[in-house]
Amino acid sequence: MKLCRYGTPGQERPGLVDETGAVRSLAGVIGDVTPDSLAPARLAALADLDPRTLPRVEAGARLGVPVAGIGKYVCIGLNYRDHAEEAGLPVPDEPIVFLKAITALSGPDDPIVPPLGATRLDWEAELAVVIGTRAKDVSSRDALDHVAGYCVANDVSERAFQMQSSQWDKGKGCDTFGPLGPWLVTKDEVPDPQDLAIWLDVNGRRMQAGNTRTMIFSVAEIVAYVSRYMTLMPGDVIATGTPPGVGMGMRPEPLYLRSGDVVELGIERLGRQRQRVA
């Protein structure tokens, strides 16, 4: 099942994507796609709906962040060995955890707005995990039981800000630096999160082409690890790192985004995003 939210920013309504790719309105069924609606019983009830009985949303409607009321946006750094190598940083012995500001969240096709003083604007296609049930000190074996589904994420980064200190948050948490969606794809449609192709283009040129099978730490290991240090609640998001091909790692010189550039990215089974740099 693919859940989404459509409409103008701040006024999104809940939707469901049918087998043809059309958005169907859930406005008469649930108030919104919220953390509460990610409980297994509630997802099961939505899965029992026949999408053909739901009103069809006009094609081309804007899509927003697929879950309302996200409480935490947790990110994992350097989770692909070849990405760590292109960044010139040591391959981590355990997951590198940082937080992205909730105000960074934006719809999958909303513009990226560079903050004042930005000079090194970069891209990072990532698999995002959405938590469905409370997780505290869970094991890797049980971790995926707490997952509601998965999304495409672009961990937009301002490298000059990021590298000004040992704390990455300033370069990662600016407004519009967290495009998420287009959909929340429930985990029953993703039998193996460690076998998903992931790609990103800038102005039509393929920059990233990888697969989640090359992660250093698996989704299950990441969820378990993070749950040791903070309780994961329904609706929390974890971005699991990016494969190689970011602008910072380009040779002979880094390549950064400029006004007017178009970034397109996607993950197998999870849909695609498209952002223009304002």
PESULNOR-V927607 format. One record per residue. RES is the residue in three letters. PHI is phi in whole degrees, 0 to 359 (999 if undefined). D_LAST is the distance of its C-alpha to the last C-alpha in Angstrom with 1 decimal. Layout:
RES_PHI_D_LAST + RES_PHI_D_LAST
//
This chain:
MET_999_32.7 + LYS_242_29.0 + LEU_257_27.8 + CYS_211_24.5 + ARG_225_23.1 + TYR_233_21.7 + GLY_123_20.6 + THR_291_18.2 + PRO_305_16.9 + GLY_86_20.0 + GLN_230_22.4 + GLU_294_22.3 + ARG_239_25.7 + PRO_283_27.4 + GLY_217_27.7 + LEU_226_29.5 + VAL_265_28.7 + ASP_275_31.8 + GLU_292_33.2 + THR_271_31.6 + GLY_94_28.1 + ALA_280_28.1 + VAL_272_27.1 + ARG_248_30.2 + SER_281_30.2 + LEU_256_31.9 + ALA_300_31.7 + GLY_271_35.5 + VAL_251_36.2 + ILE_227_34.2 + GLY_288_32.3 + ASP_190_29.2 + VAL_275_28.5 + THR_244_29.5 + PRO_305_31.0 + ASP_297_34.4 + SER_284_33.9 + LEU_271_33.5 + ALA_300_37.2 + PRO_308_39.1 + ALA_295_41.3 + ARG_287_38.5 + LEU_295_36.6 + ALA_297_39.9 + ALA_295_40.4 + LEU_293_37.0 + ALA_295_37.9 + ASP_282_41.1 + LEU_289_39.3 + ASP_269_39.5 + PRO_304_36.0 + ARG_294_37.6 + THR_272_39.0 + LEU_263_35.6 + PRO_299_33.7 + ARG_275_31.1 + VAL_275_27.5 + GLU_304_26.0 + ALA_300_24.2 + GLY_89_20.4 + ALA_298_20.3 + ARG_298_17.2 + LEU_256_18.2 + GLY_259_17.8 + VAL_303_19.1 + PRO_289_22.5 + VAL_231_24.6 + ALA_276_24.7 + GLY_71_26.0 + ILE_297_25.2 + GLY_270_27.1 + LYS_224_26.3 + TYR_240_23.6 + VAL_262_25.6 + CYS_235_24.5 + ILE_244_26.7 + GLY_265_26.1 + LEU_53_27.5 + ASN_265_29.1 + TYR_236_29.4 + ARG_305_31.8 + ASP_289_30.2 + HIS_288_26.8 + ALA_300_28.8 + GLU_293_30.5 + GLU_291_27.4 + ALA_277_26.2 + GLY_71_29.6 + LEU_242_30.4 + PRO_297_33.6 + VAL_292_33.9 + PRO_290_34.3 + ASP_276_37.6 + GLU_213_36.2 + PRO_304_32.8 + ILE_268_30.3 + VAL_248_29.0 + PHE_216_26.1 + LEU_246_24.3 + LYS_252_20.7 + ALA_298_20.1 + ILE_300_20.3 + THR_290_17.5 + ALA_284_15.2 + LEU_298_16.0 + SER_208_13.8 + GLY_292_14.6 + PRO_295_14.6 + ASP_242_12.2 + ASP_288_9.8 + PRO_292_6.1 + ILE_270_5.9 + VAL_252_5.1 + PRO_296_7.0 + PRO_287_10.2 + LEU_303_12.2 + GLY_86_14.0 + ALA_290_12.2 + THR_229_13.6 + ARG_226_14.4 + LEU_276_11.7 + ASP_230_13.7 + TRP_240_14.4 + GLU_204_17.6 + ALA_286_19.0 + GLU_216_21.6 + LEU_278_24.4 + ALA_252_24.3 + VAL_252_27.6 + VAL_249_28.2 + ILE_283_31.4 + GLY_250_33.8 + THR_224_36.8 + ARG_306_37.5 + ALA_228_38.0 + LYS_221_39.8 + ASP_54_41.6 + VAL_275_41.4 + SER_273_42.7 + SER_300_40.8 + ARG_298_43.3 + ASP_259_42.3 + ALA_300_38.6 + LEU_291_37.3 + ASP_295_39.5 + HIS_263_37.0 + VAL_264_34.0 + ALA_274_32.8 + GLY_178_30.4 + TYR_223_27.4 + CYS_219_23.7 + VAL_277_20.9 + ALA_225_18.7 + ASN_244_15.8 + ASP_276_16.7 + VAL_300_13.4 + SER_222_14.8 + GLU_252_14.5 + ARG_294_17.7 + ALA_297_18.6 + PHE_294_18.6 + GLN_299_20.3 + MET_270_23.1 + GLN_289_24.0 + SER_207_26.6 + SER_285_28.3 + GLN_263_26.2 + TRP_276_22.9 + ASP_305_21.7 + LYS_298_19.6 + GLY_274_17.5 + LYS_245_17.3 + GLY_253_17.1 + CYS_293_13.9 + ASP_307_12.3 + THR_72_10.5 + PHE_273_12.3 + GLY_228_14.8 + PRO_301_14.1 + LEU_223_17.7 + GLY_123_19.6 + PRO_282_19.9 + TRP_228_23.5 + LEU_263_26.0 + VAL_263_28.6 + THR_295_31.9 + LYS_295_33.9 + ASP_294_36.6 + GLU_267_34.3 + VAL_233_33.5 + PRO_297_37.0 + ASP_219_35.9 + PRO_292_32.6 + GLN_263_33.7 + ASP_212_33.5 + LEU_233_30.0 + ALA_289_28.1 + ILE_223_24.5 + TRP_212_22.0 + LEU_207_18.5 + ASP_242_17.1 + VAL_238_14.3 + ASN_53_14.0 + GLY_84_17.4 + ARG_260_19.1 + ARG_291_20.8 + MET_253_20.1 + GLN_237_21.8 + ALA_212_25.0 + GLY_215_27.2 + ASN_211_29.4 + THR_295_30.0 + ARG_293_33.6 + THR_265_32.8 + MET_300_31.7 + ILE_288_33.9 + PHE_245_34.3 + SER_289_34.4 + VAL_304_32.8 + ALA_299_36.3 + GLU_295_36.7 + ILE_294_33.4 + VAL_301_34.1 + ALA_297_37.6 + TYR_297_36.6 + VAL_297_34.0 + SER_293_36.5 + ARG_286_38.9 + TYR_250_36.7 + MET_206_35.1 + THR_291_36.1 + LEU_270_33.7 + MET_248_33.5 + PRO_308_32.6 + GLY_93_28.9 + ASP_295_28.1 + VAL_241_25.7 + ILE_236_26.3 + ALA_269_23.9 + THR_259_26.3 + GLY_102_24.8 + THR_237_23.2 + PRO_285_25.1 + PRO_293_24.8 + GLY_115_22.2 + VAL_283_19.4 + GLY_298_17.8 + MET_301_20.0 + GLY_266_23.0 + MET_292_22.5 + ARG_233_25.5 + PRO_280_26.6 + GLU_227_23.3 + PRO_300_20.4 + LEU_234_17.2 + TYR_241_13.8 + LEU_288_10.3 + ARG_234_8.4 + SER_306_5.4 + GLY_95_6.2 + ASP_296_8.3 + VAL_242_9.6 + VAL_251_11.6 + GLU_235_14.7 + LEU_209_17.4 + GLY_193_20.6 + ILE_225_24.0 + GLU_312_27.3 + ARG_77_28.5 + LEU_252_25.4 + GLY_96_22.9 + ARG_219_19.5 + GLN_237_15.7 + ARG_211_12.7 + GLN_234_9.1 + ARG_256_6.2 + VAL_281_3.8 + ALA_287_0.0
//
